[in-house]
Amino acid sequence: MQIPPAKIVFPPSAKAEVLAHMEECLTTGSLTLGKYGKELEEKFAQFVGVRYAVAVNSGTSALEIPLRILGVTGKEVLVPTNTFFATPAAVLHAGGRVRFVDADPETMSINVDGLEQSITSETVGVIVVHIGGLVTPRMPEIQRFCQQHGLFLLEDAAHAHGSRFNGQMAGSFGQVAAFSFYPTKVMTSAEGGMIVMNDQHVYEEALIYRDQGKAGFLTNFHTRLGYNWRMSEPHAIIGLAQFTYLPDFIADRQRVVRIYDEGLARMELITASQIPTGCESNYYKYIAMLKPGIDRARIKQVLREQYNVRLSGEVYDTPCHRQPIFEDYAEGSFPHAEDVCARHICLPVYAGMTDDEAQYVLDSLDSALRSL
């Protein structure tokens, strides 16, 4: 048996839908900013529970565009250090400065206590990242912190399509949120992203920024320093087909997670991350913590070479303050982030994974841990 770290699923009906709509696009020549992109925006906004959505070419663009609109130039944004490169990079590309914040050891989200310690007179906003698909139960505290200090709250929801806290959907807690549709995500458009918001001003500005800063699609009158951040119609078609099955994809992942939870409860050298009360994760990642002293690299090697099991990528193995590109922003200490980044692994979980495959992963992991 071979277990990949991730797997993209297109049910037969979804493939047929994609091919039919692609044929139409090729026939009509409508290949960008057309009806399928608009349909994906409308459906995704309704799904998240917000007024507006703007489809773009990547999750990275979905971060940078609102940061430009919110005015971070020359200012600081508080960003968790245990996130992907794109989160702080978007701040820098938008003209801002990054101030890293430590992780919450329980949820791997941004450390609420660290926010108070990190804020300065130059701080204008906070980015919260829903790591692995989990919306932190401390979200109300983060919202209050931003309100009290007059800061914007931007959700990096790249991992969190369909995740909830107390019934509220990820992407609806902040002033604006960014989703990614990269191929490894719970749903994909091959490449692409989505900005969601309730603020009409942010919505209208995002439409301008994504299309070279033009005031309208049919004009060459440029009012903003935008870029080519458009989502093509073929990508939107793929996204729509995937979106139809998003609830099924999440349910499939949750089924696998129940098997993993039961199996890991019987192991001594590893602990499954607990989902706090009120949180409903889409399980973009299944995160488990190795006991101190366990060699993660060796575990991954044994699983790969002896059992044909490839673990999903970490979230993340090297925190941003240790990345060479961000060395100018690596101020302070981040003990929680360094601990969780070093000790966690992510078991493979994807739609269509069978119970037998999940059990094989558990058996292989148990054997690998015992061998060490």
Summary of the structure (lengths in Angstrom):
residues: 372
radius of gyration: 20.7
end to end distance: 22.3
largest distance: 65.9
contacts: 1313
relative contact order: 0.17
helix: 43%
strand: 18%
